[in-house]
Amino acid sequence: MKKKILIIGFGRIGFYHLQALERFKSNILIYIYDIKNINKKILQNKNIISLKNLKVNQNFDLVIISTSSKPISN
């Protein structure tokens, strides 16, 4: 059974986490959530899924939070 991993925040640090996790791509499914659109080249990998929102009833084996500590200003 594949492990489900969620990366919240896909800036520079989130991308580095993805690169490290891709070494285990046969054993995991990687979900990415970010407020901005994610590059379609990254999503070509069948083990990477982009989420539009975070639902409460989803279960993951590991969640990596790589968001900024600064508030987003408009």
C-alpha positions in Angstrom: 0.0 0.0 0.0 1.4 3.4 -1.0 1.9 6.0 1.7 0.1 9.3 1.2 2.1 12.4 1.9 0.8 16.0 1.8 3.0 19.1 1.2 1.3 22.3 2.3 3.0 25.3 0.7 4.9 24.8 -2.5 7.6 27.6 -2.5 11.3 26.9 -2.5 11.3 24.8 0.6 8.2 22.8 -0.5 9.9 22.1 -3.8 13.0 20.8 -2.0 10.8 18.5 0.1 9.3 17.2 -3.2 12.7 16.5 -4.7 13.7 14.5 -1.6 10.5 12.5 -1.6 10.7 11.7 -5.3 13.5 9.2 -4.5 10.8 7.0 -3.0 8.2 7.5 -5.8 7.3 3.9 -6.2 6.1 3.7 -2.6 4.3 7.0 -2.1 1.6 9.3 -3.5 2.5 13.0 -3.0 -0.3 15.6 -2.7 0.5 19.3 -3.0 -1.6 22.1 -1.7 -0.7 25.8 -2.3 -2.7 29.0 -2.7 -1.0 29.6 -6.1 -1.2 27.4 -9.1 1.4 24.6 -9.4 3.5 24.2 -12.5 2.0 21.6 -14.8 5.4 20.1 -15.5 5.6 19.0 -11.9 2.2 17.4 -12.1 3.1 15.2 -15.1 4.4 12.7 -12.6 1.6 10.2 -11.9 2.5 10.0 -8.2 2.0 13.8 -7.7 -1.5 15.2 -7.2 -2.5 18.9 -6.8 -5.2 19.7 -4.3 -7.5 22.7 -4.8 -8.7 22.7 -1.1 -8.1 20.8 2.1 -11.0 18.7 3.2 -11.3 17.6 6.8 -12.0 14.0 6.0 -8.7 13.3 4.2 -6.1 11.1 5.8 -2.4 11.3 5.2 0.5 9.3 6.5 2.7 12.4 6.7 2.0 16.1 6.4 4.8 18.6 5.6 3.9 22.2 6.4 6.3 24.5 4.4 4.5 27.8 4.5 5.9 31.2 5.3 5.7 32.5 8.8 4.9 35.9 7.4 1.2 36.9 6.6 0.3 37.3 3.0 -0.3 41.0 2.1 -2.5 42.1 -0.7 
